[in-house]
Amino acid sequence: MRDTRTAVAMKAAPELVLRPGTVDDADACGRICYEAFATLATGHGFPPDFPSPDVAIEVLSGLISHLGFYSVVAESDGEIVGSNFLDERSRIAGVGPITVDPAAQNAGVGRQLMIAVLERAKDRAFAGVRLLQVSYHTRSLSLYAKLGFDVREAVATLQGAPIALEVDGFSVRAATEDDLGACNLVCALVHGHDRSGEVQDAIRQGQARVVEHDGRISGYTTGIAFFAHTVGETNEDLKALIGAATEFGGPGFLLPLRNAELFRWGLEHGLQVVQVMTLMTLGLYNEPTGAYLPSILF
Ligand SMILES: CC(C)(COP(=O)(O)OP(=O)(O)OC[C@H]1O[C@@H](n2cnc3c(N)ncnc32)[C@H](O)[C@@H]1OP(=O)(O)O)[C@@H](O)C(=O)NCCC(=O)NCCS
């Protein structure tokens, strides 16, 4: 087996060691993740993405132990100073969360953590890599652009009370394993590729829902939530799925702002804008030909 630790470390600055993450790193990485986002958000007058260190530790622990994610940890003088993740469950890879200890930021650690996952994506021949960037953070915006990511669109995080409505002719139900093929077809129709691994995870966790229209599946969601995505042939599919959600998990769900009709519909139903994020892509990208809500990973 290849010694990834040595291979990556040789490409990084001499004092910085990059290596794959292990479950033992979850505590330190989770604390840094919480601190990095909380320091950034409160400094700009926004609520933190993670409400507490414990939530960040739990999320990162889940990512480190998930076989569909690649994790990389940065150490300086034997101390963990940051981490990054690559969602490898689909043909398109998703980056993040990337976080660097506030005391070690703006000194090149983030760049090395990004290069590590981009090299991994290249080695694994992913057709494209995507991420959602916190729009008010000028540093991450500049870093990602310098590494080759293009800005695609602005996306709002929306939060509020459940809308609790039904759309005539569009019925929503829990997804089962038998629906996987139909969900993948909808995603391929809209995005040009499926997100099968994520859909399978969400079905197993009981989070996935499908919407049926004219006797067939016309959309699905892995959860109307920050870490989940939704795809539909039309905005009516998305309205039915959002309308059926009993909560919007995490800081909120993500809605592309150029979908003006759906954005206004959400606002008219009492949703609040928490913050704006930027979808950035590297490599293969197809303009969506239907309606969608990205996850925080892409
Ligand atoms: C985002 C983050 C991971 C970046 O890591 P970092 O170690 O601070 O960043 P680096 O020092 O490696 O890189 C910053 C780059 O942006 C450049 N930069 C910073 N501010 C800039 C600005 N206003 N305009 C142009 N370039 C800027 C730096 O010059 C540097 O470029 P270089 O690599 O070509 O030298 C880190 O700041 C962090 O944890 N932030 C809080 C959490 C977060 O926002 N995560 C990302 C969510 S999208």
The ligand as a Tripos MOL2 file, in Angstrom:
@<TRIPOS>MOLECULE
LIG
   48    50     1     0     0
SMALL
NO_CHARGES

@<TRIPOS>ATOM
      1 C1        -10.6930   29.3280    4.2990 C.3       1 LIG1
      2 C2         -9.4720   28.7810    4.9870 C.3       1 LIG1
      3 C3         -9.5580   27.2700    5.0250 C.3       1 LIG1
      4 C4         -8.2300   29.1710    4.1620 C.3       1 LIG1
      5 O1         -7.0670   28.7100    4.8050 O.3       1 LIG1
      6 P1         -5.8270   29.6960    5.0880 P.3       1 LIG1
      7 O2         -4.7340   28.8650    5.6250 O.co2     1 LIG1
      8 O3         -6.3120   30.8220    5.9360 O.co2     1 LIG1
      9 O4         -5.5320   30.2470    3.6250 O.3       1 LIG1
     10 P2         -4.1290   30.3000    2.8490 P.3       1 LIG1
     11 O5         -3.1910   31.1550    3.6410 O.co2     1 LIG1
     12 O6         -3.6470   28.9490    2.5020 O.co2     1 LIG1
     13 O7         -4.5570   30.9790    1.4590 O.3       1 LIG1
     14 C5         -5.1080   32.2400    1.3820 C.3       1 LIG1
     15 C6         -4.8550   32.7670   -0.0180 C.3       1 LIG1
     16 O8         -5.8050   33.8020   -0.2910 O.3       1 LIG1
     17 C7         -5.1140   35.0080   -0.5590 C.3       1 LIG1
     18 N1         -5.9470   36.0700   -0.0500 N.ar      1 LIG1
     19 C8         -6.3650   36.2460    1.2380 C.ar      1 LIG1
     20 N2         -7.1870   37.3040    1.2940 N.ar      1 LIG1
     21 C9         -7.2950   37.7870    0.0260 C.ar      1 LIG1
     22 C10        -8.0180   38.8730   -0.5540 C.ar      1 LIG1
     23 N3         -8.8230   39.6580    0.1860 N.pl3     1 LIG1
     24 N4         -7.9060   39.0780   -1.8920 N.ar      1 LIG1
     25 C11        -7.0980   38.2860   -2.6460 C.ar      1 LIG1
     26 N5         -6.3950   37.2370   -2.1450 N.ar      1 LIG1
     27 C12        -6.4950   37.0100   -0.8220 C.ar      1 LIG1
     28 C13        -3.7720   34.8590    0.1310 C.3       1 LIG1
     29 O9         -2.8320   35.7300   -0.4230 O.3       1 LIG1
     30 C14        -3.4900   33.3900   -0.1820 C.3       1 LIG1
     31 O10        -3.1380   33.2420   -1.5240 O.3       1 LIG1
     32 P3         -1.8840   32.3140   -1.9710 P.3       1 LIG1
     33 O11        -2.2010   30.9150   -1.5500 O.co2     1 LIG1
     34 O12        -1.8290   32.4450   -3.4680 O.co2     1 LIG1
     35 O13        -0.6910   32.8490   -1.2690 O.co2     1 LIG1
     36 C15        -9.3220   29.3260    6.4290 C.3       1 LIG1
     37 O14        -9.1520   30.7170    6.3710 O.3       1 LIG1
     38 C16       -10.4970   28.9930    7.3300 C.2       1 LIG1
     39 O15       -10.4930   27.9890    8.0270 O.2       1 LIG1
     40 N6        -11.5120   29.8930    7.3670 N.am      1 LIG1
     41 C17       -12.6810   29.6860    8.2220 C.3       1 LIG1
     42 C18       -13.5500   28.5310    7.7500 C.3       1 LIG1
     43 C19       -13.9350   28.6830    6.2910 C.2       1 LIG1
     44 O16       -14.3140   29.7410    5.8250 O.2       1 LIG1
     45 N7        -13.8430   27.5560    5.5540 N.am      1 LIG1
     46 C20       -14.1500   27.5530    4.1470 C.3       1 LIG1
     47 C21       -15.6110   27.5320    3.9050 C.3       1 LIG1
     48 S1        -15.9780   27.8480    2.2130 S.3       1 LIG1
@<TRIPOS>BOND
     1     1     2 1
     2     2     3 1
     3     2     4 1
     4     2    36 1
     5     4     5 1
     6     5     6 1
     7     6     7 2
     8     6     8 1
     9     6     9 1
    10     9    10 1
    11    10    11 2
    12    10    12 1
    13    10    13 1
    14    13    14 1
    15    14    15 1
    16    15    16 1
    17    15    30 1
    18    16    17 1
    19    17    18 1
    20    17    28 1
    21    18    19 ar
    22    18    27 ar
    23    19    20 ar
    24    20    21 ar
    25    21    22 ar
    26    21    27 ar
    27    22    23 1
    28    22    24 ar
    29    24    25 ar
    30    25    26 ar
    31    26    27 ar
    32    28    29 1
    33    28    30 1
    34    30    31 1
    35    31    32 1
    36    32    33 2
    37    32    34 1
    38    32    35 1
    39    36    37 1
    40    36    38 1
    41    38    39 2
    42    38    40 1
    43    40    41 1
    44    41    42 1
    45    42    43 1
    46    43    44 2
    47    43    45 1
    48    45    46 1
    49    46    47 1
    50    47    48 1
@<TRIPOS>SUBSTRUCTURE
     1 LIG1         1 GROUP 0 **** ****
